[in-house]
């Protein structure tokens, strides 16, 4: 039977996305809208570009003494934007060249440490039994070992050449920075291995490696990303500390090496602020960029932090109070559906 399409025919309601689909879309697009993530990502892109093109655009050789007539560090000028050292080496060139070494060591340490954390932590939490006991003992040993004395001993075996391998240094640093991430991933895996979707995969005959790779790891990606960023921050601080202590060859330029030479020449006591402030500020800003990204990921995976990070205007729109009691974390509750006037009259 034909259906009329005249004026009197009822029009079909507009097709709208399902509420779960809208919620998933809003959740997916929440990270780019976070000011923490945007600022941190912008700063991180700047430092990555600095590490890539820095040695190419450095105006001078960082080890070259441009003048032998004056043994006093020169302040910033038109010829040397960040001043010079006591041997008239250009500090801007040292910072541009040293940024690549610092970034390479930190990223290498983050990648290797995160891989170790995933392999050991997830395997320990999923397999259980004797394997869990042995790997948990290994994690606990990694947590209680003092990192800095161990790194001092391990770096003593590095070759004493002018250009030590940044990848090898990053690998050594990663051996002391994987245990914290492994502990967190083990706990999260323990909470997931008895879930219904994991049990269903076991019932249908899925192998253990496939359950870990396709069922558990996708749900741990935010935690793995947060662990990677935290380990990169650890790598930056550790490498800078090792170079500052003189455990890395002084002719291998990094931001920590610049601070080592500034400290050895008492730059802070003599007022040569341009020698130690720029490299120290570069280390602090790079760590801040990674920390902001880490905070953004935490807000994305933790609804309490996401609600606490709302602006005042958005907090008023969602019905949250302007000020919260000390020690109480606000949680944004979904709004109750508005009842039509006719339904209100009938009730």
C-alpha positions in Angstrom: 0.0 0.0 0.0 1.4 3.4 -1.0 2.1 5.9 1.7 1.0 9.5 1.1 3.7 12.2 1.0 1.4 15.2 1.1 1.5 18.1 3.4 -0.5 16.3 6.1 2.0 13.4 6.2 4.1 13.3 9.3 7.7 14.3 8.7 10.3 11.9 9.8 12.3 13.1 12.8 15.9 14.1 12.1 18.4 11.4 12.6 20.8 12.1 15.4 23.8 10.3 16.7 23.3 7.9 19.6 24.1 9.2 23.0 26.9 6.7 23.5 28.4 7.7 20.2 28.2 11.4 21.1 29.8 10.6 24.5 32.6 8.6 22.8 33.2 11.5 20.3 33.4 14.0 23.1 35.8 11.8 25.1 38.0 11.4 22.0 38.2 15.1 21.3 38.7 16.1 24.9 42.5 15.9 24.9 43.2 18.5 22.1 40.9 20.9 23.9 42.8 20.7 27.2 45.0 23.8 27.7 47.6 21.7 29.5 48.0 19.4 26.5 48.0 22.3 23.9 50.7 24.2 25.8 52.8 21.1 26.6 52.5 19.8 23.0 53.6 23.2 21.6 56.6 23.4 23.9 57.5 19.8 23.1 57.4 20.4 19.3 59.6 23.4 19.8 62.3 21.4 21.6 62.0 18.5 19.1 62.7 21.0 16.3 65.5 22.4 18.3 67.1 19.0 18.7 66.7 18.2 14.9 67.9 21.5 13.4 69.9 22.9 16.3 73.3 21.7 15.3 72.6 22.8 11.7 71.8 26.4 12.6 74.4 26.9 15.3 76.3 30.0 14.4 79.7 28.7 15.7 81.5 25.6 16.6 80.6 25.0 20.3 84.1 23.9 21.2 85.9 26.7 19.3 87.6 29.5 21.3 86.7 32.6 19.3 89.2 34.9 21.0 92.3 34.4 23.2 92.6 38.0 24.3 90.0 38.0 27.1 89.6 35.3 29.7 86.4 36.8 31.2 83.0 35.5 30.1 81.2 38.1 28.0 77.5 38.9 28.5 75.0 38.6 25.7 75.6 40.9 22.8 74.7 41.2 19.1 77.6 38.9 18.1 76.8 36.3 20.8 73.1 36.3 21.8 73.6 34.3 24.9 77.2 35.4 25.8 80.4 33.4 25.9 82.3 31.3 28.4 85.7 32.2 29.9 87.4 30.7 26.8 85.1 32.7 24.5 83.0 29.8 23.4 79.6 30.7 22.1 76.9 29.6 24.6 74.0 29.7 22.1 75.9 27.2 19.9 76.5 25.0 22.9 72.8 25.0 23.8 71.7 24.3 20.2 74.1 21.4 19.8 73.6 20.0 23.3 69.8 19.8 22.9 70.0 16.9 20.4 72.1 14.8 22.8 69.7 15.5 25.7 66.6 14.7 23.7 68.1 11.5 22.2 69.2 10.1 25.5 65.9 10.9 27.2 63.8 9.4 24.4 66.0 6.3 24.2 65.7 5.8 28.0 61.9 6.3 27.8 61.4 3.8 25.0 63.5 1.0 26.5 62.2 1.5 30.1 58.6 1.6 28.9 59.1 -1.6 26.8 60.6 -3.3 29.9 57.7 -2.1 32.0 55.1 -3.4 29.6 56.8 -6.8 29.2 57.5 -7.4 32.8 54.4 -5.7 34.4 51.8 -7.1 32.1 53.3 -10.6 32.0 53.5 -10.7 35.8 49.9 -9.5 36.2 48.4 -11.8 33.6 50.2 -15.1 34.1 50.3 -15.1 37.9 51.6 -17.9 40.0 55.3 -18.5 40.2 56.0 -16.2 37.3 54.2 -13.4 39.1 56.3 -14.1 42.3 59.6 -14.0 40.4 58.8 -10.9 38.3 57.3 -9.1 41.4 60.6 -9.8 43.2 62.5 -8.4 40.3 60.3 -5.3 40.3 60.8 -4.8 44.0 64.5 -5.1 43.6 64.4 -2.4 40.9 62.5 -0.2 43.2 64.7 -0.4 46.2 68.1 -0.1 44.4 69.5 3.4 44.7 69.5 4.7 41.1 72.2 7.4 41.2 75.0 5.2 42.8 74.2 2.4 40.4 74.4 4.8 37.5 77.7 6.1 38.7 79.1 2.6 38.7 77.6 1.7 35.3 78.8 4.8 33.6 82.3 4.1 34.8 82.5 1.3 32.2 81.7 3.7 29.4 84.5 4.3 26.9 86.4 7.6 27.7 86.3 9.0 24.2 85.3 12.5 23.2 81.9 11.4 21.8 80.3 8.6 23.9 77.2 6.9 22.4 74.0 8.7 23.4 72.0 5.5 22.7 74.3 3.5 25.1 73.8 6.2 27.8 70.1 6.1 27.3 70.1 2.3 27.6 72.0 2.5 30.9 69.6 5.0 32.3 66.6 2.9 31.2 67.8 0.0 33.4 67.1 2.1 36.5 63.8 3.6 35.4 61.5 0.8 34.4 60.4 -0.6 37.8 57.8 2.1 38.7 55.9 1.7 35.4 56.0 -2.1 35.7 54.5 -1.9 39.2 51.5 0.2 38.0 51.0 -2.0 34.9 51.0 -5.2 37.0 48.3 -3.8 39.3 46.1 -2.7 36.3 46.6 -6.1 34.6 45.5 -7.9 37.8 42.3 -5.9 37.8 41.6 -6.7 34.1 42.5 -10.4 33.8 39.3 -11.5 35.5 37.0 -9.2 33.6 34.2 -10.7 31.5 35.8 -9.9 28.1 39.1 -11.7 29.1 37.2 -14.7 30.4 35.2 -14.8 27.2 38.4 -14.7 25.1 39.8 -17.7 27.2 36.6 -19.7 26.7 36.7 -19.3 22.9 40.3 -20.6 22.9 42.3 -17.4 22.4 46.0 -17.7 23.2 47.5 -15.8 26.1 49.7 -13.5 23.9 46.6 -12.6 21.8 44.5 -11.8 24.8 47.3 -9.6 26.1 47.9 -7.9 22.8 44.3 -7.4 21.7 42.3 -7.3 24.9 44.4 -6.0 27.7 47.1 -3.7 26.1 44.5 -1.4 24.3 42.9 -0.7 27.6 46.3 0.2 29.2 47.4 2.6 26.4 46.8 5.8 28.5 48.8 4.4 31.4 51.6 3.3 29.1 51.7 6.7 27.5 51.8 8.4 30.9 54.6 6.0 32.0 56.6 6.8 28.9 56.3 10.6 29.5 57.3 10.2 33.1 60.3 8.0 32.1 61.5 10.6 29.6 61.4 13.2 32.3 63.4 10.9 34.5 65.9 10.4 31.6 66.3 14.2 31.1 67.0 14.8 34.8 69.3 11.8 35.2 71.4 12.6 32.1 71.7 16.2 33.2 72.7 15.1 36.7 75.4 12.7 35.3 76.8 15.3 33.0 76.7 17.9 35.8 78.7 15.6 38.1 81.4 15.2 35.4 80.6 11.5 34.7 80.1 12.3 31.0 83.0 13.5 28.9 83.2 17.3 29.2 83.7 17.8 25.4 80.5 15.9 24.6 78.0 18.8 24.6 74.7 18.6 26.4 72.8 20.9 28.7 74.3 19.1 31.7 77.8 19.6 30.3 77.2 23.3 30.0 76.1 23.4 33.7 79.2 21.4 34.6 81.6 23.9 33.1 79.6 26.8 34.6 79.8 25.2 38.1 83.5 24.4 37.7 84.2 28.1 36.8 82.0 29.4 39.7 79.7 31.2 37.2 76.9 31.6 39.8 79.2 33.1 42.4 80.8 35.5 39.9 77.5 36.7 38.5 77.8 35.1 35.0 74.1 34.4 34.9 74.0 33.9 31.1 76.2 30.8 31.5 73.9 28.7 33.7 70.4 30.2 33.4 69.7 29.3 29.7 70.6 25.6 30.0 68.9 25.3 33.3 65.8 27.0 31.9 65.9 24.7 28.9 65.9 21.6 31.1 63.1 23.0 33.2 60.9 24.0 30.3 61.3 20.6 28.6 60.4 18.8 31.8 57.4 21.2 32.2 56.2 20.4 28.6 56.3 16.6 29.3 54.6 17.1 32.7 51.8 19.1 31.2 51.2 16.3 28.6 51.2 13.8 31.5 48.7 15.9 33.5 46.5 16.0 30.4 46.5 12.3 30.0 45.7 11.9 33.7 42.7 14.2 33.3 41.5 12.1 30.3 41.6 8.8 32.1 40.5 10.1 35.5 37.0 11.6 35.6 37.7 13.2 39.0 40.6 15.2 37.6 38.7 16.0 34.5 35.9 17.6 36.5 38.4 19.4 38.8 40.0 21.0 35.7 36.9 22.8 34.5 37.0 26.5 34.2 34.7 28.6 36.4 32.3 29.4 33.5 32.0 25.7 32.5 31.7 24.8 36.2 28.7 27.1 36.6 27.0 25.7 33.5 27.4 22.1 34.8 26.0 23.1 38.2 29.2 22.7 40.2 29.8 25.1 43.1 32.3 27.9 42.6 34.5 26.8 45.5 35.0 23.3 46.9 35.7 22.2 50.4 39.3 21.5 51.1 40.2 17.8 50.5 37.0 17.1 48.4 37.5 16.4 44.7 34.5 17.6 42.7 32.8 15.2 40.3 30.6 16.4 37.5 27.2 14.6 37.6 25.1 14.2 34.4 22.1 16.6 34.2 18.6 15.2 34.7 16.5 15.1 31.6 14.0 18.0 31.3 10.4 16.8 31.5 7.9 18.4 29.1 5.2 20.7 30.5 2.4 18.3 29.5 4.0 15.5 31.4 4.5 17.8 34.4 0.8 18.7 34.3 -0.3 15.0 34.2 1.9 14.1 37.1 
